[in-house]
Structure formats: C-alpha cells, structure tokens
Amino acid sequence: MSASFHILDYAVLVGSFVLPSLIGLFFTYKDRHQQNKTEHFLGSRQLGVIPVCLSLMASFLSAITVLGYPAEVYMRGASISISVFSSILATICAGEIMVPVFYRLQLISMHTYLERRFHTPILRRAISGATALSCIIYLGVQLYAPSIAIEATTGISVPVSMVSVGLICTFYTTIGGMKAVVWSDVFQMSLMFFALAMVLVKAVYDVGGIDEVYRKTNEAGRLNFSNFRVDPYAADSFWNCFLGMGVLWFSANGMSQQQVQRYCSLPTMKKARLALYLNMIGVALTLSKAFVCGLAIYAFYHGCDPLKLGLIRMADQIMPYFVLDRFHIPGVRGLFVAAVFAGSLSTLSSGLNSMSACLWEDFFAPLLSPDIGPKRAVLFTKCIALGLGVLAIGFGFISAYIGNILQASLGMAAAITGPACAVYLAGVTLPFVNTVGVSIGFAVSLAVCIWSVVGKLLNPLKYPVLLVSAEFCNWTTSDSAVSTVDQNTTVFYSRPLLDTIHPKGLQHLYYIHPYVMPAFGLVLTIAIAIIVSIFTGGNSQKIDSGLFNRTCYRTITWTPPICLNIFCYLGSVFQSSDSKPTKDLQAIHEDISLETQNSQNSCVTN
C-alpha cells in the first residue's frame, strides 16, 4: 500500500512526540526539590479530577482501541460492542466494591494489600510478578500496534517505529513521574478522542448517512447481537462478550496498579469515585465510536474489500487504509497516526510508571537497607522504569510475529488477569477465605489458564470471520492508490453466522475464546479458594475491617450465628487432630460486631 505523507503530517506527528517529552522535562524541573515516593508515584495526592479522569481513560484505551476494535467489528461483526454495557456495569462494581478499600489504605503498591490480608509475602510477590509479566506482554503489543499504522502510512519500518516510541515514552515517564504521565495522558486522550470522531463522521458521511450504514451492515450480518447460546468457543456469543469483557474491565478499573495509583492520587474518596465514573462515561463513548467506525468502514467498502483485494496485509490496517483513502487535507493523516501513537504512548507510560512502583515496593525495597534515603529510592525506581522500557521494546518485537493485535493482547495477559483479579475480589469480599485457599486457587487457576493459552499456540485455531466480497469494485486511482465502492451497486448477503467450533479432547481447554479467559480464571480461582478454605477451617486470624468492603463485612456481622457455627463445623471436620483449632465462629461473630461498631466513627464510609 503506497502512501502520500505531506510535510504538515510529519510536523503533527513529530509534535505529538515532542510535547510529552517537554511535559516530562517540565515536571522534572518543577519538582526537582521534592523527591520522595509519594510525590513521584502519587503526585503528592493533589491531582485534579479531570486530568485523572482522562488519564484513567488513556491507561486502557490504547492503540488497540483505534486499530483492533474497528478491525474486529469489520471482520466478525458488532457483537463485541456489547462490551460497552459490560464496561459500565464493571466500572460501577469496581467503584462500589474495590475503590473504597484501596483508597483508604493509600498504598503505593496495591499488592501490599495481599500481605496484610493473607499474612504472607509469597502470595504478594507471586501476583506482583505475574501481573508485571502480563503488563510487559500487553505493552509489547501496544508498541507493535501503532507500528503497523506507521508502516502503512509513512513507510517507516516497524522496528524503527517501535524503538522510537519505546524510547520516547521511557524517557518522559522515567524523568517526570506520575505528574508527567497524567498530563501527557490528558493530551494523548484528547488526541485519540478527536481522531476517532473525525474518522467516524467522515465514514458515515461517505457511506450516505447512518441509515445506509445500518442497511448495509445488517444485510451483511454484521449486526450479530442475537447469539445467546452459552458457548465458550464462540466469538459472537452475547455472554462471552458481556461477561468475559466485563471481568476484564472490572479488573482494569478496580484491581490494576495503573488505575488504583491514579485514583489514590486524588485528595478525597469522593473525588476518586467522581473521576472513575467520569472515566466510565468517556470509555463508553470512545468504545462506541471505535465500534461504529468499524461498521461504517465496512459499509463504505461493502462489496469491495481491501483485504480481499490485497491492498492491505491484515485487518488491523483497515483504519489507516481508510484514512489514506478518504482524507487528503494536509495534516489530517498525520493527526490520525499521532492518535494511534498517543494510544500506545499513554498505555506504555502508565504501565512503566505503575510497574516500577510495584517492583520497587514488592521486591527491591524489602531487600535493601531500610535507611535508604527518599532521593535514592526515587532514583532506583527510575532505573527500574528504564529497564522495563527496554523489556517492553523487546516484547514488541516478539508481538510482531503473533498475528492479530486484539487476539494477541487478550491471550497470555488474559490468562493472568482472571486469577489475579479473583485473589483481590476474594480478599475484599469474602472474610472467611484464608491464605491456603486463595494460594491454591490462584496457583491451580493460573496453571490451567496458561496451559490453555500455550495449548492454543501449539494447536492454532483461526476463529471464523464473516463474509467479505470484492465483486463489486469500481476502480479509481488517487494519490494513495485507492479503490472506491460503486455507489450504484446494491449487494445482498445471506446473514451468515460464524461457524460453530467443535473441539475434541484437550481442545475443549485450548479453544476457550480469549474473551472468556478472564472470567474462566476468576470463577475457577474463587471456587477453589472457597472450597479449600472451608476444608481448612476458614479464616481464624484476627480480622481487620479496613481490609474488606464494608457492605460485605457487615453482611458477615448480620449472618445468624447458626450459619457461622455450621461453617465452623464443616471446617473442623477436615482439620487434622494435631492442628490448631479454629476459633469458635460465634466468638468471631461477636468480635466482628464489636470491631464494626468501633470502626464506624473512625473510618471513611463508602
């Protein structure tokens, strides 16, 4: 695919790189005399609601949003757009269940919660390491995604793009800390939001209006919302998109270091929740625009598919191809490519900042002298961020050989997300779950999920796609070597459904759809944790009410003593005779009631 990039396009693109670097330098100079961990990682807890809201959006609305989601809709239909509603529900659940707990604790590394709740540093470090690996893999994909757009539009090679983006992002993240990351996110999220709106308006207009988009996509079976069958292997299943993506968004908003770090940077819990709920609205709007872009672009190339014609190499290039095809005003193409880069830069900077905080707090700080000064600690975390940036670039090169962007990002990362999310959810909402139960649940579930992902890599499966056609092209030539659709031709399709996958043997595990993997890992972990906790006598340790969601904690207080004693009996049956007896749960009931009453006047309410 050839491209014509004006000098103004290059100027816009370079400007989108220079501005975040200047922001990093500005905050490095401004805060040169204020060097401690709280200021570096939490912005002194004095950031504003709107900047944090936009930063929350930018952390997980990435280049995948601009490239991967429209391509997914283009190839497999709009069923994934159901995730807009699941993202809303998941954010509300995160705001009511998880945010109050983590905000009250004000932790630099959220994994510190695990050691306080389950009284073991091993679980804390295991989950910290697993989530760091998941994040590195995800960031590698984020580096690779915009490189495709750059190669398609400017001719700059994928390796050059990945190295450039990785180094620029690592630079301003390392030197500027949380304030630089948040204010860079404000600029980058604004750029993404505007670019998606620009493409959406142009695509709908060129098709002939939203009614024409609906007609053509409906004829082609792209509005596939009617598949309600329970099938963990189907890409277009309502339940897979709603529940699977819901768990992913719940984990992202409630139990990811990036998001927890951001809402803990606000001065009050009220502002933290406000930022999260404003982020919810922004995410829903941005996702909706990305999905409708996919439908509108499909409607425009209805019967003249660029992928089938060989004009693009993969579906993820459909958005940049459309921009080349339809936008000829100098600077507009550069703006779109800058928006793709912005999505990658914002996610990468958030990941580097949060991972450096976690690795320092969870691994390095306990090993080094407790007398290490705050400036040296901050310097050490900057070195960690620098090393992680280099690792992310390395994983970006690996991602170049994995295929579809969206599926790759929901692979190994999704396998780790579900079990890790379940550990926090069980810790916050289930006071009776103990260390043994949650540790075994996490280990078994993580092993099964990784086994599923590796099995899929060794036994590759191509998920079915909906029909595309190149039978009705009316060729014209422009400066971008573009084909356009014959607007006088009406094309009728038969409403094809995606073929059903019929796995055999271990393929039942290997072919679980990436959308389902987080939910599968979460349910498996919690189920095992509950069962093992019951078999091992429940949680007999002193309960700190600040580590639980207040509603769940009070539910235990309201539980009738007879139910608690039944639980006590079930636990004692499976304990060995020489083990320490579990505390009588009637006494625990009384202890909880007393502690709850004492804490009501001293703690922030939900």
C-alpha positions in Angstrom: 0.0 0.0 0.0 1.5 3.2 -1.1 1.1 6.4 0.9 1.5 10.2 0.4 2.5 11.9 3.6 2.7 15.7 3.5 5.3 17.7 5.4 2.5 19.0 7.6 1.6 15.4 8.5 5.2 14.8 9.6 5.1 18.1 11.6 1.9 17.0 13.5 3.4 13.6 14.2 6.7 15.0 15.5 4.8 17.5 17.6 2.9 14.6 19.3 6.2 13.2 20.3 7.9 16.4 21.4 5.0 17.6 23.7 5.0 14.6 26.1 8.8 14.9 26.4 8.5 18.6 27.2 5.9 17.8 29.8 8.3 15.3 31.4 11.1 17.8 31.4 8.8 20.5 32.9 7.8 18.4 35.9 11.4 17.2 36.4 12.5 20.8 36.8 9.4 21.9 38.8 9.7 19.0 41.3 13.5 18.9 41.5 13.4 19.7 45.2 10.5 17.3 46.0 11.8 13.9 45.6 10.1 11.1 47.5 7.9 8.1 46.6 4.6 9.7 47.3 5.3 12.7 45.1 6.9 10.6 42.3 4.2 7.9 42.2 1.1 9.6 43.5 1.7 13.2 42.5 1.6 14.3 46.2 -2.1 13.2 46.2 -3.1 16.6 44.9 -4.1 16.0 41.3 -7.3 17.2 39.7 -10.4 15.2 38.9 -10.5 15.9 35.1 -6.8 15.2 34.5 -7.0 11.9 36.4 -10.3 11.0 34.6 -8.6 11.4 31.2 -5.5 9.5 32.5 -7.8 6.7 33.7 -9.3 6.5 30.2 -5.9 6.7 28.4 -4.4 3.9 30.5 -6.5 1.2 28.9 -7.9 2.9 25.8 -4.9 2.3 23.6 -3.9 1.8 20.0 -5.9 -1.4 20.2 -9.0 0.8 20.6 -8.1 2.7 17.4 -6.9 -0.2 15.3 -8.0 -3.5 16.8 -11.6 -2.9 17.7 -12.7 -1.5 14.4 -10.9 -4.4 12.7 -12.7 -6.9 14.9 -16.1 -5.4 14.1 -15.2 -5.2 10.4 -14.3 -8.9 10.3 -16.5 -10.5 12.9 -19.4 -8.2 13.4 -20.6 -5.9 16.1 -21.2 -8.4 18.9 -18.1 -7.2 20.7 -19.8 -3.8 21.1 -21.9 -5.4 23.9 -18.7 -4.8 26.0 -19.7 -1.1 26.2 -22.5 -2.1 28.6 -20.3 -4.5 30.5 -17.7 -1.8 30.9 -20.3 0.5 32.5 -21.5 -2.2 34.9 -18.0 -3.3 35.7 -16.9 0.2 36.5 -19.8 0.8 38.9 -19.0 -2.5 40.6 -15.3 -1.5 40.9 -16.2 1.9 42.3 -18.5 0.5 44.9 -16.6 -2.7 45.9 -12.9 -2.0 45.4 -12.2 1.7 45.3 -13.3 2.4 49.0 -10.9 -0.3 50.3 -7.8 0.7 48.2 -8.3 4.4 48.6 -8.5 4.1 52.4 -5.3 2.1 52.5 -3.4 4.6 50.3 -0.8 2.1 49.2 2.0 2.8 46.6 1.9 -0.8 45.5 -1.6 -2.3 45.7 0.0 -5.8 46.2 0.9 -4.7 49.7 -2.8 -5.4 50.4 -2.3 -9.1 49.9 0.4 -9.4 52.5 -1.8 -7.5 55.0 -4.9 -9.6 54.2 -3.3 -13.0 53.9 -0.2 -12.5 56.1 2.3 -13.9 53.5 4.8 -12.1 51.3 5.0 -15.1 49.0 1.5 -14.6 47.6 2.1 -10.8 47.3 5.3 -11.3 45.3 3.8 -14.1 43.1 0.9 -12.0 42.0 3.1 -8.9 41.6 5.5 -10.9 39.4 2.7 -12.4 37.4 0.9 -9.1 36.8 4.2 -7.5 35.8 4.7 -10.2 33.2 1.2 -9.7 32.0 1.7 -6.0 31.7 5.0 -6.3 29.9 3.4 -8.6 27.3 0.5 -6.2 26.9 2.9 -3.2 26.5 4.8 -5.1 23.8 1.6 -5.4 21.8 0.9 -1.7 22.4 4.3 -0.9 20.8 3.6 -3.1 17.8 0.1 -1.9 17.1 0.9 1.7 16.1 3.9 0.5 14.1 1.5 -1.2 11.7 -0.2 2.1 11.1 3.1 3.9 10.7 4.4 1.4 8.2 1.1 1.6 6.2 1.0 5.4 6.0 4.6 6.7 6.1 6.7 3.8 5.0 8.7 3.9 8.2 9.6 0.3 9.2 8.0 -1.5 12.2 11.4 -1.8 14.1 12.2 1.9 13.7 8.7 2.8 14.9 8.8 0.5 17.9 12.2 1.7 19.1 11.3 5.4 18.6 8.0 5.1 20.5 9.5 3.0 23.2 12.5 5.2 23.9 10.5 8.5 23.8 7.9 7.1 26.3 10.5 5.6 28.5 12.3 9.0 28.6 9.4 11.2 29.8 8.0 8.5 32.1 11.3 7.9 33.8 12.2 11.5 34.4 8.7 13.0 35.1 6.9 10.6 37.3 3.2 10.5 37.9 2.5 14.1 37.1 4.2 13.9 33.7 2.3 10.7 32.9 -1.1 12.1 33.9 -0.7 15.4 32.0 0.7 13.6 28.9 -2.3 11.3 29.1 -4.6 14.4 29.0 -3.0 15.5 25.7 -3.0 11.9 24.3 -6.5 11.0 25.2 -7.8 14.3 23.7 -6.0 13.4 20.5 -7.5 9.9 20.4 -11.0 11.2 21.1 -10.8 13.8 18.3 -9.2 11.4 15.8 -11.9 8.7 16.3 -14.7 11.3 16.0 -13.1 12.6 12.8 -12.9 9.2 11.2 -16.5 8.3 12.4 -18.1 11.5 10.9 -16.2 11.1 7.6 -17.0 7.4 7.2 -20.7 7.8 8.0 -20.9 10.8 5.6 -19.2 9.0 2.8 -21.5 6.0 3.1 -24.6 8.2 2.9 -25.7 8.5 6.5 -26.3 6.3 9.5 -29.4 4.7 7.8 -27.2 3.5 5.0 -24.6 2.2 7.4 -27.3 0.2 9.2 -28.8 -1.2 5.9 -25.5 -2.4 4.5 -24.1 -3.9 7.8 -27.5 -5.5 8.5 -27.6 -7.1 5.1 -24.1 -8.4 5.6 -24.9 -10.0 9.0 -22.6 -7.6 10.9 -25.3 -6.6 13.5 -25.0 -10.0 15.1 -26.4 -9.5 18.6 -28.9 -12.4 18.7 -26.5 -15.3 19.6 -27.4 -16.0 23.2 -26.1 -19.6 23.3 -23.7 -20.5 26.0 -20.6 -21.4 24.0 -17.1 -20.6 25.5 -15.6 -21.0 22.0 -17.8 -18.5 20.1 -16.6 -15.0 19.3 -20.1 -13.7 18.7 -21.8 -15.1 21.8 -23.6 -12.4 23.9 -22.5 -14.0 27.2 -18.8 -14.2 26.1 -18.7 -10.5 25.1 -20.7 -9.3 28.1 -19.4 -11.4 31.0 -15.9 -12.0 29.6 -15.1 -8.4 28.8 -16.9 -7.3 31.9 -14.4 -9.2 34.1 -11.6 -7.6 32.1 -13.0 -4.1 32.7 -13.7 -4.9 36.4 -10.1 -6.0 36.8 -8.8 -2.9 34.9 -10.8 -0.4 36.9 -10.7 -2.0 40.3 -7.6 -4.1 40.6 -4.9 -2.8 38.3 -2.0 -0.9 39.7 -2.4 1.8 37.0 -5.9 2.7 38.0 -5.5 2.3 41.7 -2.4 4.6 41.6 -4.4 7.2 39.8 -7.5 7.5 42.0 -5.2 7.4 45.1 -3.5 10.5 43.7 -6.7 12.5 44.4 -7.2 14.3 47.7 -10.6 12.7 48.7 -12.5 9.5 48.1 -15.4 11.5 46.7 -13.2 12.9 44.0 -11.7 9.4 43.4 -15.1 8.0 42.7 -16.1 11.0 40.6 -13.0 10.6 38.4 -13.8 6.9 38.0 -17.4 7.5 37.0 -16.5 10.2 34.6 -13.9 7.8 33.1 -16.8 5.3 32.7 -18.7 7.7 30.6 -15.7 8.6 28.5 -14.7 5.0 28.0 -18.3 4.1 26.8 -18.3 6.9 24.3 -14.8 6.1 23.0 -15.5 2.4 22.6 -18.8 3.2 20.9 -17.1 5.4 18.4 -14.5 2.7 17.7 -17.2 0.1 17.1 -19.3 2.3 14.9 -16.1 3.2 12.9 -15.7 -0.4 12.1 -19.3 -0.7 10.9 -19.1 2.5 8.9 -15.9 1.5 7.2 -17.3 -1.9 6.4 -20.3 -0.2 4.8 -18.1 2.0 2.8 -16.1 -0.9 1.4 -19.2 -3.0 1.1 -18.5 -5.4 -1.8 -15.0 -4.1 -2.4 -12.9 -5.3 0.5 -9.3 -4.0 0.5 -8.1 -7.1 2.4 -9.5 -9.5 -0.2 -8.0 -7.3 -3.0 -4.6 -7.5 -1.3 -4.4 -3.7 -0.7 -3.7 -4.3 3.0 -2.0 -7.3 4.6 -4.2 -7.6 7.7 -7.5 -6.4 9.1 -5.8 -4.2 11.6 -4.7 -1.9 8.8 -8.3 -1.1 7.7 -8.5 2.1 9.7 -5.2 3.6 8.5 -6.1 2.5 5.0 -9.4 4.3 5.2 -7.7 7.4 6.4 -5.3 7.3 3.4 -8.2 6.7 1.1 -10.6 9.4 2.2 -8.5 12.2 3.9 -6.4 14.3 1.6 -6.1 17.5 3.6 -2.5 18.0 4.7 -2.1 17.3 8.4 -5.1 15.0 8.8 -3.3 11.8 8.1 -0.5 12.9 10.5 -3.2 13.6 13.1 -4.6 10.1 12.8 -1.2 8.4 13.1 -0.4 10.7 16.0 -3.6 9.5 17.7 -2.6 5.9 17.2 0.8 6.7 18.7 -0.9 8.6 21.5 -2.9 5.4 22.5 0.3 3.4 22.6 2.3 6.1 24.5 -0.3 6.6 27.2 -0.7 2.9 27.9 3.0 2.3 27.9 3.8 5.3 30.2 1.1 4.2 32.7 2.4 0.6 32.6 6.1 1.6 33.2 5.2 4.0 36.0 3.0 1.5 37.8 5.3 -1.5 37.3 8.3 0.4 38.6 6.3 1.2 41.7 5.3 -2.4 42.3 8.7 -3.9 41.6 10.3 -1.4 44.0 7.8 -1.9 46.8 7.3 -5.6 46.4 10.8 -6.9 45.6 13.7 -4.4 45.9 12.7 -2.2 49.0 12.4 -5.2 51.4 15.9 -6.4 50.3 17.7 -3.0 50.6 18.7 -1.2 53.7 15.7 0.5 55.5 17.9 3.6 55.9 18.0 4.2 52.1 17.1 7.9 51.5 14.0 9.0 49.6 16.0 10.5 46.8 18.0 7.3 46.3 14.8 5.3 46.3 13.2 7.5 43.6 16.4 7.2 41.6 16.3 3.4 41.9 12.7 3.4 40.7 13.6 5.5 37.7 16.3 2.9 36.8 13.6 0.2 37.1 11.4 2.1 34.7 14.2 2.5 32.3 14.9 -1.3 32.3 11.2 -2.1 31.9 11.0 0.2 28.9 13.8 -1.8 27.2 12.0 -5.0 28.0 8.7 -3.7 26.6 10.5 -2.9 23.3 11.8 -6.4 23.2 8.4 -7.9 23.7 7.2 -5.6 21.0 9.4 -7.4 18.5 8.0 -10.7 19.8 4.5 -9.4 19.2 5.3 -8.7 15.6 5.2 -12.4 15.0 1.9 -13.3 16.8 -0.7 -12.0 14.4 -4.0 -10.2 15.1 -3.5 -7.4 17.6 -6.7 -7.8 19.5 -6.4 -11.6 19.9 -2.7 -11.4 20.9 -3.4 -8.8 23.6 -6.2 -10.9 25.1 -4.0 -14.1 25.2 -1.4 -14.6 27.9 -2.4 -11.3 29.6 -6.0 -12.5 30.0 -4.8 -15.8 31.4 -3.1 -14.0 34.3 -5.8 -11.3 34.7 -8.6 -13.7 35.8 -6.8 -15.5 38.7 -5.1 -12.3 39.9 -8.4 -10.4 39.9 -10.1 -13.3 41.8 -7.5 -13.1 44.6 -8.3 -9.5 45.3 -12.0 -10.0 44.9 -12.0 -12.9 47.4 -9.8 -10.9 49.8 -12.1 -7.8 49.8 -15.5 -9.6 49.8 -15.0 -13.0 51.5 -13.6 -12.6 55.0 -13.7 -16.4 55.6 -11.3 -17.2 52.7 -7.9 -18.0 54.1 -4.3 -17.9 52.8 -4.2 -21.6 51.9 -7.4 -21.5 50.0 -6.6 -18.4 47.9 -3.0 -19.5 47.3 -4.1 -22.9 46.0 -6.9 -21.4 44.0 -4.5 -18.9 42.3 -1.8 -21.4 41.6 -4.2 -24.0 40.1 -6.2 -21.5 38.1 -3.1 -19.8 36.7 -1.6 -23.1 35.7 -4.8 -24.1 33.9 -5.2 -20.8 32.1 -1.5 -20.7 30.9 -1.9 -24.3 29.8 -4.9 -23.2 27.8 -3.0 -20.4 26.1 0.1 -22.5 25.4 -2.1 -25.2 24.0 -3.7 -22.8 21.7 -0.3 -21.6 20.4 0.7 -25.2 19.8 -2.7 -26.0 18.2 -3.5 -22.8 16.4 -7.2 -22.0 15.7 -8.4 -19.5 13.2 -11.6 -18.0 14.5 -14.2 -17.8 11.8 -15.0 -14.5 10.2 -18.0 -13.1 8.4 -18.1 -13.0 4.6 -16.4 -10.2 2.7 -16.5 -9.5 -1.0 -14.5 -7.8 -3.7 -17.0 -8.5 -6.5 -18.4 -5.0 -7.0 -15.4 -2.7 -7.2 -15.4 0.3 -9.4 -11.7 1.1 -9.7 -10.5 4.7 -9.5 -7.0 5.9 -8.8 -5.9 8.6 -6.3 -2.6 9.7 -4.9 -2.9 6.9 -2.4 -3.6 4.1 -4.9 -7.1 3.7 -3.5 -10.2 1.8 -4.7 -13.7 3.0 -4.0 -17.1 1.4 -4.0 -19.5 1.5 -6.8 -22.2 3.5 -5.1 -24.9 2.4 -7.6 -24.5 -1.3 -6.9 -26.6 -3.0 -4.3 -25.1 -6.1 -2.7 -27.2 -8.6 -0.8 -25.8 -11.2 1.6 -27.4 -14.1 3.3 -26.9 -13.1 7.0 -24.1 -15.6 7.7 -23.4 -16.7 11.3 -20.0 -17.5 12.5 -19.3 -21.2 12.2 -19.6 -23.2 15.4 -16.3 -24.6 16.7 -16.3 -28.3 17.7 -13.3 -29.1 19.9 -12.2 -32.6 20.8 -10.3 -33.8 23.9 -8.0 -31.2 25.3 -9.1 -28.7 22.6 -12.0 -28.0 25.0 -9.5 -26.2 27.1 -7.3 -24.9 24.3 -10.0 -23.3 22.3 -11.6 -21.2 25.1 -12.1 -17.8 23.5 -9.8 -15.0 24.8 -12.9 -13.0 25.8 -13.9 -15.8 28.2 -10.5 -16.5 29.7 -10.5 -13.8 32.4 -14.0 -14.9 33.6 -12.9 -18.6 33.5 -9.8 -17.8 35.6 -11.8 -15.7 38.1 -14.5 -18.3 38.7 -12.1 -21.2 38.9 -9.9 -19.3 41.4 -12.7 -18.2 43.7 -14.4 -21.7 43.6 -11.2 -23.4 44.6 -10.4 -20.8 47.3 -13.8 -21.2 48.9 -13.7 -25.0 48.9 -10.2 -25.2 50.3 -10.9 -22.5 52.9 -13.9 -24.5 54.1 -11.8 -27.7 54.2 -9.1 -26.0 56.2 -11.3 -24.3 58.8 -11.8 -20.9 57.3 -10.0 -17.7 58.5 -9.2 -18.0 62.2 -6.9 -15.0 62.2 -7.8 -11.6 63.6 -9.9 -9.7 61.1 -9.0 -6.1 60.2 -12.2 -4.5 59.0 -10.3 -1.9 56.9 -9.2 -4.7 54.5 -12.8 -5.6 53.5 -15.6 -3.9 51.6 -17.8 -2.5 54.4 -21.0 -3.9 52.9 -19.6 -7.5 52.7 -18.1 -7.1 56.2 -21.4 -6.1 57.7 -23.1 -8.9 55.9 -20.9 -11.3 57.9 -21.9 -9.4 61.0 -25.6 -9.9 60.2 -25.2 -13.6 59.5 -27.1 -15.6 62.0 -24.8 -17.4 64.5 -26.3 -20.8 63.5 -24.9 -20.4 59.9 -21.5 -19.4 61.3 -21.4 -22.5 63.5 -22.3 -24.7 60.6 -19.4 -23.3 58.7 -17.2 -23.9 61.8 -18.3 -27.5 61.9 -17.6 -28.1 58.2 -14.1 -26.6 58.7 -13.3 -28.6 61.8 -14.3 -31.9 60.2 -11.5 -31.6 57.7 -8.8 -30.4 60.1 -6.3 -32.9 61.5 -6.4 -33.6 65.2 -3.0 -32.0 65.8 -3.8 -28.8 64.0 -4.6 -25.6 65.8 -8.4 -25.5 66.4 -10.4 -22.9 64.6 -11.8 -20.1 66.7 -15.4 -20.6 67.5 -17.3 -18.6 64.9 -19.9 -17.5 67.4 -17.0 -15.7 69.1 -15.8 -14.4 65.7 -19.4 -13.1 65.1 -19.2 -11.2 68.4 -15.7 -9.9 67.6 -16.8 -8.6 64.2 -19.8 -6.9 65.6 -17.7 -5.1 68.2 -15.0 -4.1 65.8 -17.5 -2.9 63.3 -19.1 -0.7 65.9 -15.7 0.7 67.0 -14.7 1.4 63.4 -17.8 3.3 62.3 -16.6 6.5 63.8 -13.0 6.3 62.7 -13.1 5.2 59.1 -14.3 6.8 55.9 -17.7 5.4 54.9 -18.5 4.1 51.5 
